[in-house]
Structures are given as C-alpha cells and as structure tokens.
Amino acid sequence: MTLDATGSHADADEHSNDSPVPIPVTRSSMPDFDAFVEEIRPLWDSRWLTNRGEKVRQLESELNAYLGVSHSALTVNGHMALETLLQAFELKGEVITTPFTFASTTHAIVRSGLTPVFADIKPDDYTIDPASIEALITPQTSAIVPVHIYGTLCDVDAIQDIADRYGLKVIYDAAHAFGVERDGVGAAAFGDASMFSFHATKVFNTIEGGLAVVRDQEMLNRVKHLQNFGITGRDQVGYVGGNAKMNEFSAAMGLCNLRTLKDDIRRRGIVESAYRERLSQVAGLRLLNPVEGVASNHAYLPVTIDSDEFGVTRDGLHDGLAIQGIYTRKYFYPLVTDFDPYREDYDSSGTPNAARLSNEVLTLPMYADLQIADVNRVCDAIIAAGAAV
C-alpha cells in the first residue's frame, strides 16, 4: 500500500480483504458534492478563475467575520502567506523562531533573506519559551516568529511584552490554530500579523490555501501587491513580488467547508475525548494537556512516549501500528535544525526540550469523521503494544 506524505492510504485497491481497513493519520473534510457543484457553477458563466474574483472576495469577507479581524488576504498556501508577511514588514537581520515546527516556517525566513535563530520550547505545552527568546535577542534581531502548536496557543502575552520592550515585530505561524480562541479572543488577534494554513489536512481547508492577517489597511495593501507580482496599478510595479494568489475553485471549497466548520470542530472534540478516556492513564504515555481559557480546534492528537516506562520506543510504536494498518506521524521529526540545509550551521543540543520532544512525539489519527470504534481500535493497539513488553 502506498502512503502519501500525511500517512493517508493512496492505493485502497491494494488493501487485502483479509486485513483491517486502514486508519489514516488524517482525512480531509469535504462538503456535500452537490453543494460544491452549486458553489462553483457561477464560474462557468463568469470564467473568472483567479485574480481576486467573486469567490475569493466573499471568502475573505466571511473569514474576517469568523476570525474577528478586518484586514486579511487569501493566498495560494500557508507558506506563501508567511513569506509574503515577512517581506511586507521589510525585515532585516535575525528572526527568532522555534525548531519544533514544519520546515516551511524556517524556509520562509531564509527565503526572505533573514537569518533564523532558534529558541527552545516549553516542556509543558511545546510552544516557544519566552525566556529562551529573550536570551537570544541581539542588535540584529528584527522579529519573532512563534508557532502555535497542535491547536495550543503560545504565551502571547509574554511574547508581546518582550517584543514591545525590544522593538520587535511578532508574526505568528498559526497554521495549527484556525478557530482557536483564548478567553473568547481568536488567534488572529495577537501579534503584528498571523499566517493560517488551509492545506487539505488542516481543520479548515480550501484544498490548498492560506491567509495573511495584518492590523491595518496600509499593510494589507502591501501584502496584496506582493502576492501579485508587486503590481501597484495599471502598468506599475512597485515591489519585487511573487504570485501567491488563491484561485476561485479553492475559495469555493473554503466557502463550503466554512459552513460545517463548527460541527467539524465539535466532532473532533468528541474524538479527542475518546482518546483521553482510553489513554490518559497509560503508564509511559503523555497527552498534551488542555490550556485553561483556550478553546482548541482539536487539530492534532499528540502523545509522547517514555520508552523506559511504556516499554516500546516511539519509532517502535509507529512501525508496529503501521503493520496493523494504523498510520501515525512523527510530527515534528526531525527538528528543523537537523535537516540537511541547516544542520551544519545549527546544533540541536542548544534546544534540549525540543530535541527530546522530537524523538518522543507521535500524532495519532485525528479527523472529524473518525469513528469511535476506530479510536478504540487505535487505543487497543497502543495499550497492547506496551503491555506486550
């Protein structure tokens, strides 16, 4: 059976009738087929397929209302949203971020001509440690790019305090945080800007897509110019921009998925509760604890494995579950600082909490239509693996 990058099974017809139906690590939420057809039907009349047509403008408006913001721009993907934001702020020098993230975060910093500096994470919630940030600030530091992890928000107050005292910009990688709120305030409200990912594997998807959220109209205009080749008017190019615009079909998918998002998050919460009921007391396993006041989107279900206590290593459990048709993900592993483009310039031992977590964490299957019977199958297999030692 062939697996794609997310661990989803790509060749269902190769599956043997004698083995259990595979459980992918993620499964994209999709609207009713007829509803999507009706959403895209006007495109056949208008033939306006890109360049900020009706669907993109409508989705931006609805996302602004959902997130409680006023200035946002849809992008072709989350990565380009972050790159565009970094360039829009005209940053120079060093940017402090976390190595416990997807490679895209660091790539966006480097591709924008900036130097990443890596802070450690907090061991309790896996987000960037404000104390580690402050220790790394130099005269060359221009910004902080914290990453909200697994639907848990960073310590936004402490980070903002540091940024204010040192005159730094804060641009959040909020790829995991769409729909997350703290005390009723959405994730998009924090920092100078935020990037969201609407990749097919995310809680809310537009097939591929992203969103750049900023604080004022002037910055929004700059973002929209940069994402459209730097074009500032007819026959005028004012910036060295790229092409980061969302197309109309992706926006149509987003409009459909936004209508069911609340229910999708609710169902994900039921799945998470089922996992917690079965696994929270298993020796050697640790589930990420909810943060008081934070309403999660239940984007991922990470569990860390203490092999000495559980009896099986993270990699051993990952491989053993795969044999049973249960697909998990070592997310995030390796650390960004251990990837080939960065390993010669950085030492992962400098971020010991992140290094340890990267070698212990496993994300379990999580999606809105995951059946509780399948959650129990996953849990039975995990518990049996530890008990067998």
Buried (B, 14 or more C-beta within 10 A) or exposed (E): BEBEEBBBBEEEEEBEEEEEEBBBBBBBBBBEEEBBEEBBEBBEEEEBEBEBBBBBEBBBEBBBEBBEBEBBBBBBBBBBBBBBBBBBBEBEBBBBBBBBBBBBBBBBBEBBEBBBBBBBBBEEBBBBBBEBBBEBBEEEBBBBBBBBBBBBBBBBEBBBEBBEEBEBBBBBBBBBBBBBBBEEBBBBBBBBBBBBBBBBBBBBBBBBBBBBBBBEEEBBBBBBBBBBBBBBEEEEEEBEBBEBBBBBBBBBBBBBBBBBBEEBBEBBBEBBEBBBEBBEEBEBBBBBEBBEEBBBBBBBBBBBBBBEEBBBBBBBBBEBBBEBBBBBBBBBBBBBBBBEEBBEEBEBEBBEBBBEBBBBBBBBBBBBEBEEEBBBBBBEBBBEBBEEE
